Amino acid sequence: MELSPEQGQDPQDRPSDEQNKDPDTHELDFVKLHPFVRSTVVNKAYGCIVGSALGDTIGLYTEFLPKSTCLEAYKEMKFSLVENVTEAINDSHRKFAIRLRIWIEQGLRALDRPPCGIGALVGSVVTNPDYLAAPFSTAVTRWVKTARHVAPNGSLMRTHPIGIIGVGMSEEACWRLTADVGRTTHADPRCTVACCISVGLIRGLLRGEISREDDVNEAIERAYAWVFTQPDLINPGLDTELTEFEIKRHLERREFERHVYAKSYAELHLDNHKEMGYVYKCLGSAILALRLCIHGRSTPYTIAPPSKTVFEDVITELVLEGGDADTNAAAAGALIGAYLGYTNLPAHWTEGLAHKEWLQEKTMRFLKVVGIVEGYVKEVADEAPNGGKPLMDKNQLEKRDAEMLATILTRKKERDDRDREKKTKAKGLAAWFSKK
């Protein structure tokens, strides 16, 4: 039996009244003031989407590595996705290719994490049989089972498109939509406030309301204050047995300020292996990246005009801190991409981005749906839930995974062979010179 939208749902799983409201269409009137305004918003929106993708891509080079290993492996502190593509280090310490088979079949057993990079929290929530009928309460139940402790970064790294949607909404309506989307998997108030801050910043950047560091600070505090006034967000599940202290402790100011007002990446200890997935670390590094861009260079609190290299400089500095580098850089790339615009992203990164044309096409369709760009959008097959293709059965999934493993093993062997060849040549030259 099919359920209507209201039947069989916990009240907290029904979309809020704010979410059901149509966007305040007058909020988009500013894009019609002058063609330059619309083109600027489009440029910043593209910068947000592509900037996040670039951050995610470059971050993969150093994901889960300690900072010392990052600096040793990438001594030139440069990455390229086009000619002379930067090769990932021969990270035998991770035994990536060997472990991948186990990850695909069993997940990361040591931490009981599901396969292929799906976060433990997301996996446990989304695979729950009750999830589709009651996503919010399922997420809350899973969070409560962690003693209301876990606050991972998964919802933050995916939230930035809502900042573009929010260009045509009031700030509070945008925050509410952000919170309702985020808490389908991440119920912790720290995750919610992080998402609201990120989205609020992107919305403000696209609307031209944020250009100075003071604007950034004010947007941070508005989002924090708003979340603090929402009972369903600071007390997920509205548990009546919790004390006021137990409810408010997750948004404790000292912990919050330590991250969102950090003055250097070093203060955030991003490669701390026990906390690298913590949402505040991701939020703090993204906000700091934006501050550095506003200052025009990657040295904190210095004044210099923005340069064409600022995106590359800031993201490179961030990923070389190690830790959950791809997630941190994805969140940071969205913010600084929205600040700088697509035209200020490094060409030797954007030109080498996989599926670049597809992403750009989807971004334009997205902007038309939001109303930033005028035009009619037809339905296309690859935007259906199944991607326009039949779902694969178990045998097909296993075949795909085996082929992916074979490709990775082949590439690893080729890289090992190149490394051995370089070492052999180096030894030969050393022996020749020793005879002279």
C-alpha positions in Angstrom: 0.0 0.0 0.0 1.4 3.4 -0.9 1.4 6.1 1.7 0.3 9.7 1.1 2.8 12.3 2.0 1.3 12.7 5.4 0.3 9.2 6.3 2.6 7.0 8.4 5.1 9.7 9.1 6.5 11.1 12.3 5.6 14.8 12.5 9.3 15.7 12.3 9.6 13.9 9.0 7.1 16.2 7.3 8.6 19.1 5.4 8.4 22.3 7.4 5.9 25.0 6.5 9.0 27.2 5.5 10.1 24.5 3.1 6.7 24.2 1.5 6.5 27.9 0.7 7.4 29.1 -2.8 10.6 31.0 -2.9 10.2 34.7 -2.5 10.4 35.6 -6.2 11.1 39.3 -5.4 14.4 38.2 -3.9 15.6 37.5 -7.5 14.6 40.9 -8.8 18.2 42.2 -8.3 19.5 40.0 -11.2 17.3 42.0 -13.6 18.9 45.4 -12.6 21.6 45.1 -15.3 23.0 42.4 -17.6 26.3 42.6 -15.7 24.5 41.6 -12.4 23.1 38.5 -13.9 26.4 37.5 -15.6 28.2 38.1 -12.3 25.8 35.8 -10.4 26.2 33.1 -13.1 30.0 33.4 -12.9 29.9 33.0 -9.1 27.5 30.1 -9.3 29.7 28.3 -11.7 32.6 29.1 -9.5 30.8 27.6 -6.5 29.9 24.3 -8.3 33.2 23.8 -10.2 35.3 25.1 -7.4 33.9 22.5 -5.0 34.6 19.8 -7.6 38.1 21.0 -8.1 38.7 21.0 -4.3 37.4 17.5 -4.0 39.6 16.3 -6.9 42.9 18.0 -5.7 42.1 16.9 -2.1 42.2 13.2 -3.2 46.0 13.5 -3.6 46.4 13.9 0.2 43.3 12.4 1.7 43.9 10.8 5.1 47.6 11.5 5.0 49.5 13.3 7.8 50.8 16.8 6.9 54.4 15.6 7.1 53.8 13.0 4.4 52.0 15.5 2.2 54.9 17.9 2.3 57.5 15.2 1.6 55.5 13.7 -1.2 54.6 16.9 -3.0 57.7 19.0 -2.4 56.9 21.4 -5.3 53.5 22.1 -3.7 51.9 22.2 -7.1 49.2 20.1 -8.7 48.2 19.8 -12.4 45.3 18.0 -14.0 46.3 18.6 -17.7 49.7 18.1 -19.3 52.2 16.5 -16.9 49.4 15.5 -14.7 50.4 15.2 -11.1 50.7 11.6 -10.1 49.5 10.4 -6.8 52.3 9.3 -4.5 53.1 5.6 -4.3 51.4 5.4 -1.0 52.2 1.8 -0.1 51.5 2.7 3.5 47.8 2.6 2.6 48.0 -0.5 0.4 45.2 1.1 -1.5 44.9 -1.4 -4.3 45.0 -4.4 -2.0 42.5 -3.0 0.5 40.1 -1.8 -2.2 38.8 -5.3 -2.8 38.0 -5.7 0.9 36.4 -2.2 1.0 34.2 -3.0 -2.0 33.0 -6.3 -0.6 33.0 -5.6 3.2 33.6 -1.9 3.7 36.4 -0.7 6.0 36.1 -3.5 8.6 38.4 -1.9 11.2 35.9 1.0 11.6 32.7 -0.9 10.5 32.3 1.6 7.6 30.3 0.7 4.5 32.0 0.4 1.1 33.5 3.0 -1.1 33.8 6.1 1.0 30.2 6.2 2.2 30.4 7.6 5.7 29.5 5.4 8.6 26.7 7.6 9.7 25.2 8.1 6.2 25.4 4.4 5.5 23.7 3.4 8.7 21.0 5.9 8.3 20.2 5.5 4.6 20.3 1.7 4.6 17.8 1.6 7.5 14.5 0.0 6.4 12.5 2.9 7.9 14.6 5.6 6.1 12.4 6.4 3.1 9.2 6.7 5.3 10.9 8.7 8.1 14.3 10.1 7.2 14.5 12.7 10.0 13.6 10.4 12.8 15.8 7.6 11.4 18.7 10.0 11.4 18.0 11.2 14.9 17.7 7.6 16.2 21.1 6.7 14.8 22.6 9.9 16.2 21.2 9.2 19.7 22.7 5.7 19.6 26.2 7.4 19.4 25.4 9.1 22.7 24.6 12.3 20.7 28.3 12.5 19.9 29.1 12.1 16.2 29.2 15.2 14.1 30.7 14.2 10.7 31.3 16.4 7.7 29.2 14.6 5.1 26.2 16.9 5.0 28.5 20.0 4.9 30.4 18.9 1.8 27.1 18.4 -0.2 25.2 21.5 0.9 26.6 24.2 -1.3 24.1 24.0 -4.1 21.4 25.1 -1.7 23.3 28.4 -1.4 22.6 28.9 -5.1 18.9 28.0 -4.7 18.8 30.4 -1.8 19.6 33.4 -4.0 15.9 33.6 -4.7 14.8 33.0 -1.1 14.9 35.0 2.1 17.9 34.2 4.3 15.8 32.4 6.9 13.9 30.3 4.3 17.2 29.3 2.9 18.5 28.2 6.3 15.4 26.2 6.9 15.7 24.4 3.6 19.4 23.8 4.4 18.6 22.3 7.8 15.8 20.1 6.5 18.0 18.7 3.8 21.0 18.2 6.0 19.2 16.5 8.8 17.9 13.7 6.5 21.3 12.1 7.5 23.1 14.4 10.0 21.0 15.3 13.0 23.7 16.8 15.2 23.2 20.6 15.7 26.9 21.2 14.9 26.3 19.7 11.4 23.2 21.8 11.0 24.8 25.1 12.0 27.8 24.3 9.8 25.5 23.8 6.8 23.5 26.9 7.5 26.7 29.0 7.7 28.1 27.6 4.5 24.9 28.1 2.5 24.3 31.6 4.0 27.8 32.6 2.9 27.3 31.3 -0.6 23.9 33.0 -0.9 25.4 36.3 0.3 28.4 36.0 -2.0 26.2 35.5 -5.0 23.9 38.3 -4.1 26.8 40.7 -3.6 26.1 41.1 0.1 29.4 39.6 1.2 32.6 41.1 0.1 34.5 42.0 3.3 35.7 39.9 6.2 33.2 41.7 8.5 30.4 40.6 6.2 31.6 37.0 6.6 31.6 37.3 10.4 28.1 38.8 10.5 26.8 36.0 8.2 28.4 33.4 10.5 26.8 34.9 13.6 23.3 35.3 12.0 23.2 31.6 11.0 24.4 30.5 14.4 21.9 32.7 16.2 19.0 31.4 14.0 19.8 27.7 14.6 20.0 28.4 18.3 16.3 29.7 18.2 15.0 26.6 16.4 13.9 23.9 19.0 13.8 21.1 16.5 17.4 21.8 15.4 19.1 22.3 18.7 17.2 19.4 20.3 16.8 16.8 17.4 13.8 14.6 18.2 12.5 17.2 20.7 13.5 15.0 23.7 11.7 16.3 26.7 14.0 14.5 29.2 17.1 16.5 28.3 18.2 19.3 30.5 18.8 22.8 29.1 22.6 22.2 29.4 22.3 18.9 27.5 20.4 20.6 24.7 22.7 23.6 24.3 26.1 21.9 24.9 26.5 21.0 21.2 26.6 24.7 20.2 28.9 25.7 23.0 30.6 29.0 22.0 34.3 28.2 22.8 34.4 25.1 20.6 32.5 27.0 17.8 34.7 30.0 17.9 37.9 28.0 18.0 37.1 26.7 14.5 35.2 29.4 12.7 37.7 32.2 13.8 40.9 30.2 13.3 43.7 32.3 11.9 45.7 29.4 10.4 45.2 25.9 9.2 47.7 24.8 11.8 45.3 25.8 14.5 42.7 23.4 13.2 45.0 20.3 13.3 43.3 18.9 10.2 45.4 15.7 10.1 44.5 14.6 13.6 43.5 11.0 12.9 40.9 10.9 15.6 39.0 14.0 14.5 39.8 14.5 10.8 36.1 13.9 9.8 34.7 16.4 12.4 32.3 18.9 10.8 33.8 21.9 12.6 37.3 21.1 11.2 35.8 21.1 7.7 33.8 24.3 8.4 36.7 26.1 10.0 39.1 25.3 7.1 36.5 26.4 4.5 35.9 29.7 6.3 39.6 30.3 6.7 40.1 29.7 3.0 37.5 32.3 2.2 39.2 34.8 4.6 42.5 34.1 2.9 40.9 34.8 -0.5 39.4 38.0 0.7 42.9 39.0 1.8 44.1 38.1 -1.6 46.8 35.6 -0.7 47.3 32.5 1.4 49.3 34.3 4.2 46.7 35.3 6.8 45.9 38.9 7.5 48.0 40.5 4.9 46.7 43.0 2.3 47.3 42.3 -1.4 45.1 42.5 -4.5 43.5 39.2 -5.6 45.5 37.4 -8.1 44.7 34.7 -10.7 46.6 32.2 -8.6 44.7 32.7 -5.3 42.3 29.8 -5.7 45.1 27.4 -6.5 47.3 28.8 -3.7 44.7 28.5 -1.0 43.4 25.1 -2.0 46.9 23.7 -2.4 47.9 25.0 1.1 44.7 23.4 2.5 45.2 19.9 0.9 48.8 19.8 2.0 47.6 19.9 5.6 46.3 16.3 5.0 43.5 14.8 6.9 40.1 14.6 5.2 41.6 16.7 2.5 39.1 16.1 -0.3 36.1 16.9 1.9 37.7 20.0 3.4 38.7 21.2 0.0 35.3 20.5 -1.5 33.7 22.7 1.1 36.4 25.4 0.8 36.3 25.3 -3.0 32.6 26.0 -3.0 33.0 29.1 -0.9 36.0 30.6 -2.6 34.7 29.6 -6.0 31.6 31.6 -5.2 33.8 34.5 -4.1 36.2 34.5 -7.0 33.9 33.3 -9.8 34.6 30.6 -12.4 36.8 32.9 -14.5 39.3 33.1 -11.7 39.7 29.3 -11.3 43.0 27.8 -12.5 42.8 26.7 -16.1 45.2 23.8 -15.6 42.7 22.4 -13.1 39.4 23.2 -14.8 40.6 21.9 -18.2 41.6 18.6 -16.6 38.5 18.1 -14.6 36.8 14.8 -15.5 33.3 15.1 -17.0 33.7 18.9 -17.1 31.3 19.5 -20.0 28.6 17.4 -18.2 29.0 19.3 -15.0 28.8 22.7 -16.8 25.7 21.6 -18.7 24.0 20.5 -15.4 25.0 23.7 -13.8 23.3 25.8 -16.5 20.1 23.7 -16.2 20.3 24.2 -12.5 20.5 28.0 -12.9 17.5 28.0 -15.2 15.4 26.0 -12.8 16.4 28.3 -9.9 15.6 31.4 -12.1 19.0 33.0 -12.2 19.1 32.3 -15.9 16.0 32.7 -18.1 15.0 29.7 -20.2 12.9 26.5 -20.3 14.3 23.2 -19.0 13.1 19.9 -20.5 13.3 16.7 -18.6 16.3 14.5 -19.5 16.8 10.8 -18.8 20.0 11.0 -16.9 18.5 13.2 -14.1 16.0 10.4 -13.2 16.7 8.6 -9.9 18.2 5.7 -11.9 20.3 8.0 -14.1 18.3 6.9 -17.1 19.8 3.4 -17.1 18.5 0.1 -15.8 19.7 -0.7 -12.2 22.4 -3.3 -12.1 21.9 -6.7 -10.5 24.4 -8.3 -8.2 26.4 -10.0 -10.9 26.7 -6.7 -12.9 27.8 -4.9 -9.7 30.4 -7.5 -9.0 31.7 -7.3 -12.6 31.9 -3.5 -12.4 33.8 -3.7 -9.1 36.2 -6.3 -10.5 37.0 -4.2 -13.5 37.6 -1.1 -11.4 40.0 -3.1 -9.2 41.8 -4.4 -12.2 42.2 -0.9 -13.5 43.6 0.3 -10.3 46.0 -2.6 -9.9 47.2 -2.1 -13.5 47.9 1.6 -12.9 49.7 0.8 -9.7 51.9 -1.7 -11.5 52.7 0.9 -14.2 53.6 3.4 -11.5 55.8 0.9 -9.6 57.6 0.0 -12.9 58.3 3.7 -13.6 59.6 4.3 -10.1 61.9 1.2 -10.4 63.2 2.5 -13.8 64.0 5.9 -12.3 65.9 4.4 -9.4 67.8 2.1 -11.7 68.9 5.0 -13.9 69.8 7.0 -10.9 72.0 4.2 -9.5 73.7 3.8 -13.0 74.6 7.5 -13.1 75.9 7.4 -9.5 78.1 4.4 -10.4 79.5 6.1 -13.5 80.4 9.3 -11.6 82.1 7.3 -8.9 84.5 5.8 -11.4 85.7 9.3 -12.5 
